[in-house]
Amino acid sequence: MTTESAHTMTATHTQPLEGQIPNHRAAQPAPSVASSSPGTSPGASQGTGPGGSPTAGPAGSASLKSAGHVIVDSLVAHGVERTYVVPGESFLDVLDGLHGSDIETVVCRHEGGAAYMAEADGKMNQRPGVAMVTRGPGAANAHVGLHTAWQDSTPMLLFVGLIPFAHRDREAFQEFDIKAWFDTGAKRVMVLDHAERASEIVAEAMFAAMSGRPGPVVVGLPEDIIRQQVDPAPHPVIPVAAGGMSTTDAEALATALASSSKPLFVTGGNDWTQEAASQLTEWLERHHIPAAAEWRTQGTVSFDSPSYVGPIGYGRPRPTYDLLEETDLLVFVGTVPGDVLTDGFVCRQDWNKKNFLVTVDPSLRGRSGPVSRQILAKPDAFVRDLVAIDLPLKEEWKAWTARMRAEQTSFATLPPATPGDGPAKMDTLMANLVPRLPEDAMVTFGAGEHTNWAHRYFPTRCYASMISARNGSMGYSVPSAIAASLASPQRRVVTIAGDGEFLMNGQELATAAQYGATPLIVVMDNQEYGTIRTHQERHYPSRVSGTQLKNPDFGLMARAFGGFGITVTRDGDVPAAIDAAFQAIDQDGMFALIHLIVEQRVRAY
């Protein structure tokens, strides 16, 4: 008599109900139920290797590999250097494949931290960042990073271990509907129901994440399917189209620029290379045309460039807000005028205005306001064609750019470096920190009023030197700084965190210590959720409710995690704290944290 257990395991090897798939890399067939003892997996006759991974099956199948190992091989073939994981028994075979592979496995302390690190990794590189988590609770915790990748247009893969195929729709332990959970906030949600498609699924996921408007892709991995033996032949990398300017596009843009007296470029998104950023900057400077940066993407056009005129987004300085209405031609490159750039779909809504939108996304998702012309191109392809357009110089362009540049220079001028006699100040910290930063310094941060000191003063001189969450997600600062430090260990990485957001993922300091990440972490402690308090005072003045905090000693916490930590309460101690932090990073090779306790209601601007 067939037992329930034997029947269940047999179902694991049946074809999913969606239909048959052409079998180009066939999975090793499982023995029949009759050859298995009750309660024993039919695949058990293949034997298991270290960690429970399947070994070679019947004679002649020595070249087979488990689907989980093939997934790792395929990630290596796509250039993935590290993956951020919180382990689970649902994807043990993939973890086994990572053992000894060329991919560094960064073990994180919370799935939200792992997802944020992968998202930041995707912002810094020309391929998706990769995170791996387990089913149910693990997937739920990782969702915050997926939403960040979706709204920030960041290429990212989230691998989620799943229950065995045979256990589906039975309210199995930690079961959930992966497509119902993620389908509205990911470019694709894929489930590996056919082991022989393991390499293909990786290639398709990589392609989906990078093609068109970049974004996150979720891949579900049933724990029994990834253990099946398959032909390890890799699926080819799928090329991603970059688009470009057609002849008519180039003519239309040249004509619009020639007739414009106050043109403005706005750069944004995460789909650039440094080469394209440098070429665009040189072209803008040669023609005396200004460029602003989309909120939290500063650095595409260098902070020091005479063409750079500041950031546009929440908390923007008034001059760059006025720019959007004053300019007679806006050229958005790598982004579109959405909610944040238009101040809640208010600014630049007149359809008589001229807006050229350069994006490879034909749907223009998130766009608000007029569209004079869309140019279907990724930034690199657009810049490649743009530099061939040479325009006669206009004196009015020079005056327009010089005026806006002067306002940005004034806005970004550092406050006095000499400390005052009272409580510690972020102004003093920035005034003493910025002059000590190298040309390629990076800054990361999450969400809150503390970020405005970075917007105003941090010198972003190259692409991807500002890594942040444009969806306003708190808790991003520490994970993103760790990912940045691991990706670029030779660069100075600084993160500016608020006391509210720091504790959302501050435990990832353990990850920094474990893997040798060495960011400088500044925690601005004003004992409140400052941004919400500001809105509260605006709408419910003098009725403080639900925004106040009592904090631990973050400097002591940093030391407990194995780094350098110092707590500063007096302004006069700020310069020495920076000296000590840099000494710990440069000489002792550890992360450093400055816990800066400041007064409430002090803002960057």
Secondary structure, 3 states (H helix, E strand, C coil): CCCHHHHHHHHCCCCCCCCCCCCCCCECCCCCHHHCCCCCCHHHHHCECHHHCECCCCCCCCCCEEHHHHHHHHHHHCCCCEEEECCCHHHHHHHHHHCCCCCEEEECCCHHHHHHHHHHHHHHCCCCEEEEECCCHHHHHHHHHHHHHHHHCCCEEEEEEECCHHHCCCCCCCCCCHHHHHHHHCCEEEECCCHHHHHHHHHHHHHHHHCCCCCEEEEEEECCHHHCEECCCCCCCCCCCCECCCHHHHHHHHHHHHCCCCEEEEECCCCCCHHHHHHHHHHHHHHCCCEEEECCCCCCCCCCCCCEEEEECCCCCHHHHHHHHHCCEEEEECCCCCCCCCCCCCCCCCCCCCEEEECCCCCCCCCCCCCCEEECECHHHHHHHHCCCCCCCCHHHHHHHHHHHHHHHHHHCCCCCCCCCCEECHHHHHHHHHHHCCCCCEEEECCCCCHHHHHHHCCCCCCCCEEECCCCCCCCHHHHHHHHHHHCCCCCEEEEEEHHHHHHHHHHHHHHHHHCCCCEEEEEECCECHHHHHHHHHHCCCCCCCCECCCCCHHHHHHHCCCEEEEECEHHHHHHHHHHHHHHHHHHCCCEEEEEEECCCCCCC
